[in-house]
């Protein structure tokens, strides 16, 4: 009897073992490289890439479908991208009617999520707390085959995508590049932009999108990547649980087979549209990403177009012929373009710039490049590659492009291939591909702006406050929702400590070390990062903004620092940094100087020495200064034709008096200030404000053994100066309601701004309650504005609310949205419905709990990159807080009550005091210009 019982028990254990073995047998290991393991899920052919790193409680789940805009046919362009948008609309399990949309459910965990479409692929991803990996896998499996794809959702989302298209049409460079690609490739499906032609976006039948979905959205056409904190056995179980019921595609997936015919001569296109700068872009046809010539072409592109010593920069910018230059090597799977671009003032001639580009190309084809140039570029790319692997999200993004190219291993082997490139290789590819008969040249010829401001009262002038909306560069992306571009880590929002700041801080009493080193306030934070550190620093300008000095001087001074030192000219200095793969960013506004960089730990001493050389011993060359002033002039002039910049400036000018630090000057005033700025003013500013008196420096990462303090003592010995005074400002008050129209011709997307003064400072008790209130209204996918005006009404690609202004002074609150001019009034009305409801009814208890979970969860997700934590801790200590506030912040969020939130709304937002700015192709009454 006992024997039988024993045998029975053994049988059960044996069955369990067999079950476990059979599950493991479903995952066939293909290969492993660079810590990444590739598996094939045998039941349905799905590829899986795993990169395990358990240092931080964060992971990125991404699924890449090997389908992009190249799979579309004439009449259905943009289908892939429109389908990508619809994939967020829900499934029978996750949908709006159930109250658990995909975006809500994910954002309430604190996830960063998005999707992008490109020529060769479409990807969906979420970076989230690692204990929520199962949720991410459940959602991705569910929408792989169960997306609703309703006609109603398609009709609403069509206008959203059309507005995205229109926003791109606002930008001269994106418009020109779209025309170049369309002219360079007349047969291959790379011919049309990923976003598609406008008429196709408007008319695409839902049946076409469903057919596209049912053709390509299958596991055997997908690669699932999971990067970060997980256990492989657990991941296998979850993949089997959620993807196991999905079969392979029932039919073969059609692939494009069209090849581009031979080009029998150079092509040229010309665009004439409102603008301030001329542009010449020249493109040469090149092979696909896996071709053996691509490494040499990439090296050539870097030598031509990257850094102060780049050939294009010395030829055009240093000579005063151009404002900016670039060279870009596309890396698509099948074919691509090698692009050279120059933007220039109207004092230069398009034909002259074109001829000069031809001379540059001819010289390269004749003389080639040197081994030293190649070594400089490969050293730079090698270091940059290591430094870029800072967080699971960044790694998954790079893997995404490698998967799209057809071989994920190039993410690991790419640098090694570059190191094998020789001068002979570069000369060969230049002679082989930079052929005039295989080129397409585009001219953007700016028409006179003719801008005007209309309304009551008369509008003030404007100055751009941020860079132009970035829509389509040859290596751009089309996303479900626009994301941050490569801004400096110190371009912080008004509540940097609530942004998603990704770092894994070692939880110990000694995690934060703070001390004075040569007069500098230094904070050191050891994290799980390996072999690299990020440094962020700031220097206060005290009361500079109120001293009636030229407000362009701080920015001009910061920019001059990279133009050479008394020890090295700008070329030698930049080459030293490039070999280390380091971008030493020094920028300034009227209140602070900001410094940041990332470097390998072993190079920290060299980088600190170079930093000291740059900020202590600038050359301040007169010729470089005059050249810089011309570049500033050209860049700022572009703001005259940017509805977003014009509108945002109008809003601050309507809210604040001119003496307030948050008031932005006009373009005309700024151009005058640039013209009047002198090198003596720059030298005087540098002498007074650059010093340790108010300098804070934060170093984050693999700090053990980095010897930062020794480096600072060695390089900054006897450094003095700076100011310790505080910013003075006068409190302002709410102004009466006002509506203003800024008319800018030929802009298919207009911008709406609604806002008013709140007077809130970051230290105020009401700040966090109001921040939560604003977050509920307009932050991200889960904000009310996105879920109604965009998702339900389908009126805009982008709408949000935010808190603006210097956080140490009285701030303001605003809504910003973009609309087609013909839908502008409808969009304004829909926005006002949500604004009225928010002010009069407040938010609900459920919304409050969801937003708390969201914000606190995002703080947890914020424990994975060094960049975020460096900027965040710097913002703390600038406000007089200790670095350890990073542990207190979630508690401050959690303790906020519903009454505090709703009281803050009614206290700081008054419906009868709204400032409304309408900017774009609208007449004086706000109606669309015909």
Secondary structure in CASP SS format (residue, H / E / C, confidence):
PFRMAT SS
TARGET T0000
AUTHOR 0000-0000-0000
METHOD secondary structure of the structure
MODEL  1
X C 1.00
X H 1.00
X H 1.00
X H 1.00
X H 1.00
X H 1.00
X H 1.00
X H 1.00
X H 1.00
X H 1.00
X H 1.00
X H 1.00
X H 1.00
X H 1.00
X H 1.00
X H 1.00
X H 1.00
X H 1.00
X H 1.00
X H 1.00
X H 1.00
X H 1.00
X H 1.00
X H 1.00
X H 1.00
X C 1.00
X E 1.00
X E 1.00
X E 1.00
X E 1.00
X E 1.00
X E 1.00
X E 1.00
X C 1.00
X C 1.00
X E 1.00
X E 1.00
X E 1.00
X E 1.00
X E 1.00
X E 1.00
X C 1.00
X C 1.00
X C 1.00
X C 1.00
X E 1.00
X E 1.00
X E 1.00
X E 1.00
X E 1.00
X E 1.00
X E 1.00
X C 1.00
X C 1.00
X C 1.00
X C 1.00
X C 1.00
X E 1.00
X E 1.00
X E 1.00
X E 1.00
X E 1.00
X E 1.00
X E 1.00
X E 1.00
X C 1.00
X C 1.00
X C 1.00
X H 1.00
X H 1.00
X H 1.00
X C 1.00
X C 1.00
X C 1.00
X C 1.00
X C 1.00
X C 1.00
X C 1.00
X H 1.00
X H 1.00
X H 1.00
X H 1.00
X H 1.00
X H 1.00
X H 1.00
X H 1.00
X C 1.00
X C 1.00
X C 1.00
X C 1.00
X E 1.00
X C 1.00
X C 1.00
X C 1.00
X C 1.00
X C 1.00
X C 1.00
X C 1.00
X C 1.00
X C 1.00
X C 1.00
X H 1.00
X H 1.00
X H 1.00
X H 1.00
X H 1.00
X H 1.00
X C 1.00
X C 1.00
X C 1.00
X C 1.00
X E 1.00
X E 1.00
X E 1.00
X E 1.00
X E 1.00
X E 1.00
X C 1.00
X C 1.00
X C 1.00
X C 1.00
X E 1.00
X E 1.00
X E 1.00
X E 1.00
X E 1.00
X E 1.00
X E 1.00
X E 1.00
X H 1.00
X H 1.00
X H 1.00
X H 1.00
X H 1.00
X H 1.00
X H 1.00
X H 1.00
X H 1.00
X H 1.00
X H 1.00
X H 1.00
X H 1.00
X H 1.00
X H 1.00
X H 1.00
X H 1.00
X E 1.00
X C 1.00
X C 1.00
X C 1.00
X H 1.00
X H 1.00
X H 1.00
X H 1.00
X H 1.00
X H 1.00
X H 1.00
X H 1.00
X H 1.00
X H 1.00
X H 1.00
X H 1.00
X H 1.00
X H 1.00
X H 1.00
X H 1.00
X H 1.00
X H 1.00
X H 1.00
X C 1.00
X C 1.00
X H 1.00
X H 1.00
X H 1.00
X H 1.00
X H 1.00
X H 1.00
X H 1.00
X H 1.00
X H 1.00
X H 1.00
X H 1.00
X H 1.00
X H 1.00
X C 1.00
X C 1.00
X C 1.00
X C 1.00
X H 1.00
X H 1.00
X H 1.00
X C 1.00
X C 1.00
X C 1.00
X C 1.00
X C 1.00
X C 1.00
X H 1.00
X H 1.00
X H 1.00
X H 1.00
X H 1.00
X H 1.00
X C 1.00
X C 1.00
X H 1.00
X H 1.00
X H 1.00
X H 1.00
X H 1.00
X H 1.00
X H 1.00
X H 1.00
X H 1.00
X H 1.00
X H 1.00
X C 1.00
X C 1.00
X H 1.00
X H 1.00
X H 1.00
X E 1.00
X E 1.00
X E 1.00
X E 1.00
X E 1.00
X E 1.00
X E 1.00
X C 1.00
X C 1.00
X C 1.00
X H 1.00
X H 1.00
X H 1.00
X H 1.00
X H 1.00
X H 1.00
X H 1.00
X H 1.00
X H 1.00
X H 1.00
X H 1.00
X H 1.00
X C 1.00
X C 1.00
X C 1.00
X C 1.00
X C 1.00
X C 1.00
X C 1.00
X C 1.00
X C 1.00
X C 1.00
X C 1.00
X C 1.00
X C 1.00
X C 1.00
X C 1.00
X C 1.00
X C 1.00
X C 1.00
X C 1.00
X C 1.00
X C 1.00
X C 1.00
X C 1.00
X E 1.00
X E 1.00
X E 1.00
X E 1.00
X E 1.00
X E 1.00
X E 1.00
X E 1.00
X C 1.00
X C 1.00
X C 1.00
X E 1.00
X E 1.00
X E 1.00
X E 1.00
X E 1.00
X E 1.00
X E 1.00
X E 1.00
X E 1.00
X E 1.00
X C 1.00
X C 1.00
X C 1.00
X C 1.00
X C 1.00
X C 1.00
X H 1.00
X H 1.00
X H 1.00
X H 1.00
X H 1.00
X H 1.00
X H 1.00
X H 1.00
X H 1.00
X H 1.00
X H 1.00
X H 1.00
X C 1.00
X C 1.00
X C 1.00
X C 1.00
X C 1.00
X H 1.00
X H 1.00
X H 1.00
X H 1.00
X H 1.00
X H 1.00
X H 1.00
X C 1.00
X C 1.00
X C 1.00
X C 1.00
X C 1.00
X C 1.00
X E 1.00
X E 1.00
X E 1.00
X E 1.00
X E 1.00
X E 1.00
X C 1.00
X C 1.00
X C 1.00
X C 1.00
X C 1.00
X E 1.00
X E 1.00
X E 1.00
X E 1.00
X E 1.00
X E 1.00
X E 1.00
X E 1.00
X E 1.00
X E 1.00
X C 1.00
X C 1.00
X C 1.00
X C 1.00
X C 1.00
X H 1.00
X H 1.00
X H 1.00
X H 1.00
X H 1.00
X H 1.00
X H 1.00
X H 1.00
X H 1.00
X H 1.00
X H 1.00
X H 1.00
X H 1.00
X H 1.00
X H 1.00
X H 1.00
X H 1.00
X H 1.00
X C 1.00
X C 1.00
X C 1.00
X H 1.00
X H 1.00
X H 1.00
X H 1.00
X H 1.00
X H 1.00
X H 1.00
X H 1.00
X H 1.00
X H 1.00
X H 1.00
X H 1.00
X H 1.00
X H 1.00
X H 1.00
X H 1.00
X H 1.00
X H 1.00
X C 1.00
X C 1.00
X C 1.00
X H 1.00
X H 1.00
X H 1.00
X H 1.00
X H 1.00
X H 1.00
X H 1.00
X H 1.00
X H 1.00
X H 1.00
X H 1.00
X H 1.00
X H 1.00
X H 1.00
X C 1.00
X C 1.00
X C 1.00
X C 1.00
X H 1.00
X H 1.00
X H 1.00
X H 1.00
X H 1.00
X H 1.00
X H 1.00
X H 1.00
X H 1.00
X H 1.00
X C 1.00
X C 1.00
X C 1.00
X H 1.00
X H 1.00
X H 1.00
X H 1.00
X H 1.00
X H 1.00
X H 1.00
X H 1.00
X H 1.00
X H 1.00
X H 1.00
X C 1.00
X C 1.00
X H 1.00
X H 1.00
X H 1.00
X E 1.00
X E 1.00
X E 1.00
X E 1.00
X E 1.00
X E 1.00
X E 1.00
X E 1.00
X E 1.00
X C 1.00
X C 1.00
X C 1.00
X C 1.00
X E 1.00
X E 1.00
X E 1.00
X E 1.00
X E 1.00
X C 1.00
X C 1.00
X C 1.00
X C 1.00
X C 1.00
X C 1.00
X C 1.00
X C 1.00
X C 1.00
X C 1.00
X C 1.00
X C 1.00
X C 1.00
X C 1.00
X C 1.00
X C 1.00
X C 1.00
X C 1.00
X C 1.00
X C 1.00
X C 1.00
X E 1.00
X E 1.00
X C 1.00
X C 1.00
X C 1.00
X C 1.00
X C 1.00
X C 1.00
X C 1.00
X C 1.00
X C 1.00
X C 1.00
X C 1.00
X C 1.00
X C 1.00
X C 1.00
X C 1.00
X C 1.00
X H 1.00
X H 1.00
X H 1.00
X C 1.00
X C 1.00
X C 1.00
X C 1.00
X C 1.00
X C 1.00
X E 1.00
X C 1.00
X C 1.00
X C 1.00
X C 1.00
X C 1.00
X C 1.00
X E 1.00
X E 1.00
X E 1.00
X E 1.00
X E 1.00
X E 1.00
X C 1.00
X C 1.00
X E 1.00
X E 1.00
X E 1.00
X E 1.00
X E 1.00
X E 1.00
X E 1.00
X E 1.00
X C 1.00
X C 1.00
X C 1.00
X C 1.00
X E 1.00
X E 1.00
X E 1.00
X E 1.00
X E 1.00
X E 1.00
X E 1.00
X E 1.00
X E 1.00
X C 1.00
X C 1.00
X C 1.00
X H 1.00
X H 1.00
X H 1.00
X C 1.00
X C 1.00
X C 1.00
X C 1.00
X C 1.00
X C 1.00
X H 1.00
X H 1.00
X H 1.00
X H 1.00
X H 1.00
X H 1.00
X H 1.00
X H 1.00
X H 1.00
X H 1.00
X H 1.00
X E 1.00
X E 1.00
X C 1.00
X C 1.00
X C 1.00
X E 1.00
X H 1.00
X H 1.00
X H 1.00
X H 1.00
X H 1.00
X H 1.00
X H 1.00
X H 1.00
X H 1.00
X H 1.00
X C 1.00
X C 1.00
X C 1.00
X C 1.00
X C 1.00
X E 1.00
X E 1.00
X E 1.00
X E 1.00
X C 1.00
X C 1.00
X C 1.00
X E 1.00
X E 1.00
X E 1.00
X E 1.00
X E 1.00
X E 1.00
X E 1.00
X E 1.00
X E 1.00
X H 1.00
X H 1.00
X H 1.00
X H 1.00
X H 1.00
X H 1.00
X H 1.00
X H 1.00
X H 1.00
X H 1.00
X H 1.00
X H 1.00
X H 1.00
X H 1.00
X H 1.00
X H 1.00
X C 1.00
X E 1.00
X C 1.00
X C 1.00
X C 1.00
X H 1.00
X H 1.00
X H 1.00
X H 1.00
X H 1.00
X H 1.00
X H 1.00
X H 1.00
X H 1.00
X H 1.00
X H 1.00
X H 1.00
X H 1.00
X H 1.00
X H 1.00
X H 1.00
X H 1.00
X H 1.00
X H 1.00
X H 1.00
X C 1.00
X H 1.00
X H 1.00
X H 1.00
X H 1.00
X H 1.00
X H 1.00
X H 1.00
X H 1.00
X H 1.00
X H 1.00
X H 1.00
X H 1.00
X H 1.00
X C 1.00
X C 1.00
X C 1.00
X C 1.00
X C 1.00
X C 1.00
X C 1.00
X C 1.00
X C 1.00
X C 1.00
X C 1.00
X H 1.00
X H 1.00
X H 1.00
X H 1.00
X H 1.00
X H 1.00
X H 1.00
X H 1.00
X H 1.00
X H 1.00
X C 1.00
X C 1.00
X H 1.00
X H 1.00
X H 1.00
X H 1.00
X H 1.00
X H 1.00
X H 1.00
X H 1.00
X H 1.00
X H 1.00
X H 1.00
X C 1.00
X C 1.00
X C 1.00
X C 1.00
X C 1.00
X E 1.00
X E 1.00
X E 1.00
X E 1.00
X E 1.00
X E 1.00
X E 1.00
X C 1.00
X C 1.00
X C 1.00
X C 1.00
X C 1.00
X C 1.00
X H 1.00
X H 1.00
X H 1.00
X H 1.00
X H 1.00
X H 1.00
X H 1.00
X H 1.00
X C 1.00
X C 1.00
X C 1.00
X C 1.00
X C 1.00
X C 1.00
X C 1.00
X C 1.00
X C 1.00
X C 1.00
X C 1.00
X C 1.00
X C 1.00
X C 1.00
X C 1.00
X C 1.00
X C 1.00
X C 1.00
X C 1.00
X C 1.00
X C 1.00
X C 1.00
X E 1.00
X E 1.00
X E 1.00
X E 1.00
X E 1.00
X E 1.00
X C 1.00
X C 1.00
X C 1.00
X C 1.00
X C 1.00
X C 1.00
X E 1.00
X E 1.00
X E 1.00
X E 1.00
X E 1.00
X E 1.00
X E 1.00
X E 1.00
X C 1.00
X C 1.00
X C 1.00
X C 1.00
X C 1.00
X C 1.00
X C 1.00
X C 1.00
X H 1.00
X H 1.00
X H 1.00
X H 1.00
X H 1.00
X H 1.00
X H 1.00
X H 1.00
X H 1.00
X H 1.00
X H 1.00
X H 1.00
X H 1.00
X C 1.00
X C 1.00
X C 1.00
X C 1.00
X C 1.00
X H 1.00
X H 1.00
X H 1.00
X H 1.00
X H 1.00
X H 1.00
X H 1.00
X C 1.00
X C 1.00
X C 1.00
X C 1.00
X C 1.00
X C 1.00
X C 1.00
X C 1.00
X E 1.00
X E 1.00
X E 1.00
X E 1.00
X E 1.00
X E 1.00
X C 1.00
X C 1.00
X C 1.00
X C 1.00
X C 1.00
X C 1.00
X C 1.00
X E 1.00
X E 1.00
X E 1.00
X E 1.00
X E 1.00
X E 1.00
X E 1.00
X E 1.00
X C 1.00
X H 1.00
X H 1.00
X H 1.00
X H 1.00
X H 1.00
X H 1.00
X H 1.00
X H 1.00
X H 1.00
X H 1.00
X H 1.00
X H 1.00
X H 1.00
X H 1.00
X H 1.00
X H 1.00
X H 1.00
X H 1.00
X H 1.00
X H 1.00
X H 1.00
X C 1.00
X C 1.00
X C 1.00
X H 1.00
X H 1.00
X H 1.00
X H 1.00
X H 1.00
X H 1.00
X H 1.00
X H 1.00
X H 1.00
X H 1.00
X H 1.00
X H 1.00
X H 1.00
X H 1.00
X H 1.00
X H 1.00
X H 1.00
X C 1.00
X C 1.00
X C 1.00
X C 1.00
X H 1.00
X H 1.00
X H 1.00
X H 1.00
X H 1.00
X H 1.00
X H 1.00
X H 1.00
X H 1.00
X H 1.00
X H 1.00
X H 1.00
X H 1.00
X C 1.00
X C 1.00
X C 1.00
X C 1.00
X C 1.00
X C 1.00
X H 1.00
X H 1.00
X H 1.00
X H 1.00
X H 1.00
X H 1.00
X H 1.00
X H 1.00
X H 1.00
X H 1.00
X C 1.00
X C 1.00
X C 1.00
X H 1.00
X H 1.00
X H 1.00
X H 1.00
X H 1.00
X H 1.00
X H 1.00
X H 1.00
X H 1.00
X H 1.00
X H 1.00
X C 1.00
X C 1.00
X H 1.00
X H 1.00
X H 1.00
X C 1.00
X E 1.00
X E 1.00
X E 1.00
X E 1.00
X E 1.00
X E 1.00
X C 1.00
X E 1.00
X C 1.00
X C 1.00
X C 1.00
X C 1.00
X C 1.00
X E 1.00
X C 1.00
X C 1.00
END
